[in-house]
Amino acid sequence: MIKVIYGAKGTGKTKMMIDAANSAVANAKGHLIFISDSKRGMYDLEREVRFIDVSDYDIAGESALCGFIKGVIAGNNDNEYVFIDGVVRIAGKPVQELASFFYMLDKVAKDDSLVITVCISATKEELPDFVTKYL
């Protein structure tokens, strides 16, 4: 399952993702992963949530992000939740050009029974159809 948190810059999307990750800890039977492009919010997460700053790994571009996410998920068989903050910044593309990324996320979520939450800085009107189906 894919969930999308969207809104203009400065509307509290990262805070919403952190809150969602922290509340998922109570019911999670598997691992929780929080992927971001900065250390912001790292200390706000419960210790059970694995925090990964992609800037530590020089991840740049959509294909590198796809490979990184697949690698992180493959590294453990009992992942349950994945939170990706700032996907547009990490991928280096506008959300309208991320159709193949969302196709990959959808496939991985179904194949591995994951709940993937993605944060996008955009208004609802700016979101393409391949994203709005996850709202």
PyMOL commands that set and color helices and strands:
alter all, ss='L'
color gray80, all
select helices_A, chain A and resi 13-25+42-44+54-57+62-74+87-91+95-97+99-112+124-126+129-132
alter helices_A, ss='H'
color red, helices_A
select strands_A, chain A and resi 2-7+31-36+49-53+79-84+115-121
alter strands_A, ss='S'
color yellow, strands_A
deselect
rebuild
show_as cartoon
